[in-house]
């Protein structure tokens, strides 16, 4: 997989992602922003990539503006959840849909958070979680019933991934640009007042499963990012292109 994380230089630290198939050179961009278009297009040109989709994790007018520019210049189609209130969307998806680009694919996970149309995208050992899950756990802007719903969905749909699965949000948190499922479980376990003991027991069971899988050397495991891989996405570091 060709992979690139892009970050705005403002206080928000908004993040976008480019993923490309090294065989066919087809690519997708997740949560593009107008301010990142020059860097994005330079990278696609250098690597000979053909943009197929601009994918939203949540509805944002800036994403739409960037996607429209990429549609005009590269023919990329705007893809978003079926509940997104925008006529600019070309492809509407729902939970469980699989998006293909070349020989690679992303699976859609409906994960309502700040908006009911929010989704995450899963690729092998990586999850692109939008603004529902940040590097410090659930987005702190989630309140009341929206937070309770998001927490339940994360426990149901995200906790089941292997602990080393990496989480890539659409915004930094105090300079952090990624986390792992294992970290997320630890951050959320015991939180809140409803069913904390049940969450703790489920968390323990998941840790046991992770250890059992790691103890089986014959079982093929997905690629795990090394410490050097993680350092590439530290604040202020210009990440080299992967291939």
N, C-alpha and C positions, 0 to 999 in steps of 0.2 A: 504494500500500500504506500502510495505517495501521500505524505501528511504534512500539513502546515497549520500552525496556530498563529492567528494574527490578533493584535491587541491595539486598541486606541490609546493615545498618549494623554488623554484627559484623566480627571479624577475618577470617572466611572470605571475605566478599565474594561470596556466592553470587548468581548471576545468573539471571533469568527473562526471558522475552520474550513480548510480546503482538503478534500480527500480525492485521490486519483488512482485509477487502475493503471499500474505500470505496463500492462500488456496492450490494452486498446487505447490508452491515454484519455479515456473518458473520465470526467471529474464532476464533483458536486461541491457546492459551497454552502455551509450552514451559517445562517444569521449574518449575511453580508451587510455592511454599512457603507454609505457614500464615502466617508473619510478613509476607508480601507481599500477602495477600488483600485487606486494606482498600484499599491503594493500587491494586491491580489492579481491584477492583470499582468504585472511584470513577472510574477512567479509562474503563472500559467503559460506565458509566452516563452520563458526560459526553458520550461520543462515540456513544451509542446503539447499542452493539455487542451482538451475540448470540453468546455463547460456544458453539462447536460441539464442540471437542475440547480436552482437556488432554493434552499430548504429553510423554512421557518420552524423554530421551536416554539415560538409564541408570536402573537400578532404585534407588529411594530411598524409604524408608517415609514420609518427610516429603512427598514428591511425592504419594504415594498419599493421605495425610490431606488435603492441600490439594485434590486432585482430587475426593475424595468430598464435600467441602464445596461445591465448585463444581457437582458433579452434582446435589446436593440443591437448591441455590439457583437454578441456571440450566439444568439439564438437560445440562450438558457431559459428554461421554463420555471415559473414560480410554483413551488410545491408547499402545501400547508394542510393543516387539519381541516376536515370538512366543515367545522363550525366557525372558521375564520370569517369575520364579516367584511370581506373585501372582494370586489369584482375583478381585481387584478390577478387573482389566483388562477393558474392554468391547470394544476393537478391537485385534486383534493383527496386526502388519505384518511384512513381511520386506524384504530388500534389493530395491530397484527399485520398490517400491510407490509410488503417487502419492496423496497425501491432498488432497482438494478442500475448500475452504471458500469459498462464493460463486464468484467468477470467478478466484480465486487458487488456487495449489496448491503443495505441498511434496513433494519426492521423498525417499524414505527411502534412506539409505546405511548399510549395516551396517558398523560400525566398532568391533569389540570392543576394549576397553581394560582398565579396572579390573574390568569385568564382561563376560561373554560376550554379554550382551544389549544392549550399548551401540550407539547409532546416531548418525548426524548427519542433519540435514535441510537440503536444498538449496532455495533460492528465488532464482532469477535470479542476481544478483551477490553473494549472501550465503550463508554456510554456518553452521549452528548445530551446533557440534562437541561439545557436552557436556563431559565431563571427560577425554576422550581427548586432545584437542588444546587447549592453553591459549594465552594470548597470547605465551608464550615458547617454544612448540613442544610436543613430546610431554610429557604429564604426567610429572613426575619420579618420581611414585610407581610408575610402570610399571617392572617389573624382569624380567630374564631373558627367558624365552620369550615372555611376554606383551608385553614391549616390542618384541622382534624382530618379532612378529606385527603389532603395531600399526604399526610403522614401515613394514613391507612394504605393509600395506593403505593407509596414508596416501600412500605413493609411487604406488600403483596407482590409488587412487580420488580423491585430493584434488589431487595435483600437476598433473593434467590440466586443472584449472580455470584460467581466465585469472588472471594474476598479481595483478590489482587486485581479485579477488574477496575480500570481507571475511569474516573468521572471527570468529564470536561464540561464545565458550566459556560454560560454565555456572559459572565461578568466575573471580574476578580473579587476576592474578599481579602482586604489587607495585603495585597500583593500576591496572594495564592491563586494559582490558575488551574489546579487540579487536585483531586483527592482520590480515594479508593473506596470500594464498597465496604471493606472492613472498617475503615475510618468512619464511614457514614453510620454503620451499625452501632459503633461505640458512641458516637455523638448523640444518636437518637434513643438508645436503649435507656429505659427508666424515666424518659422524659414525659411530662404530662401527668394526668391523674387517672387516666382510664386504662386499665390493663397493663400497668408497667411490669408486673411480675411475669405476665404472659409474654411480653416482648423480650424480657431478659432470658426466659427459657428458650424461646425461638432463636435468639441470638446465639446462645450457647450451642444449640443443636447445629446451627450453620457453621460455627467455628469448628466443631468436631468433624463435620463433613469436609470442610476445607483441608483439615489436617490429614484425614483419611486419603483424600485424593492426592495430596502432596507426597504421602508416604508410598504411593504406588509408582515405582519408576517406569513401569511398562506402559502406563497410561499416557497417551500423548497430551501435552498441555499446550495451550495457546502461548504465543510470545508474551514474555513479561518484560516490561520496560526496566532497564537497569538504572542505577543511580545517575549515570551520565545522561540517560534519556530524560529523566525527570529534571535535571539541571538545565536542560535546553530551554525549558519553559519558565525559568525563574525571571522575575521582573527585571526589565532592562537588558535582558540577554537576547540577542538576535539569533534565533534558532536557525541552524543550517537545514537545508532541505533534506528530507529523508527520501529514500527511493525503494 
